[in-house]
Amino acid sequence: MKPGAVSVRSSSGRGSSAAPVVGSDMVNAGRLPVSSGVFPADLNGLRRRFPSRWAGFLRAHFSGPPHVAVFFSVDDRTARDWWSGKHGVNSAPVIFAMRAIPGAVAELLEAA
């Protein structure tokens, strides 16, 4: 088995496969960067800050929640929650925005 992998048993109990494990032991062993300026060391802090960052991004690029709802194909409530920073967003709309809006990648990563 490769270093950094664990044996994972199937639900039937027969056989196993190696699955990579990424955890604090790998970070402490120097195999993963603690902070490279792009990958935040404080992932929980990023999760707390991202809803307001996403709301700011939306306000900079859209005219209001109805525009957000149409662009991202979400319901009105989701668009309002994103606009207000009440809730965060999953990865699919973020990736869509990064592909559709010039400069979105740099703008959203600056917050990290």
HELIX and SHEET records of a PDB file:
HELIX    1   1 SER A   24  ASN A   28  1                                   5    
HELIX    2   2 LEU A   43  HIS A   61  1                                  19    
HELIX    3   3 PRO A   65  PHE A   72  1                                   8    
HELIX    4   4 ASP A   76  SER A   84  1                                   9    
HELIX    5   5 SER A   91  ALA A  100  1                                  10    
HELIX    6   6 ALA A  104  LEU A  109  1                                   6    
SHEET    1   A 2 ALA A   5  ARG A   9  0                                        
SHEET    2   A 2 SER A  16  PRO A  20 -1                                        
END                                                                             
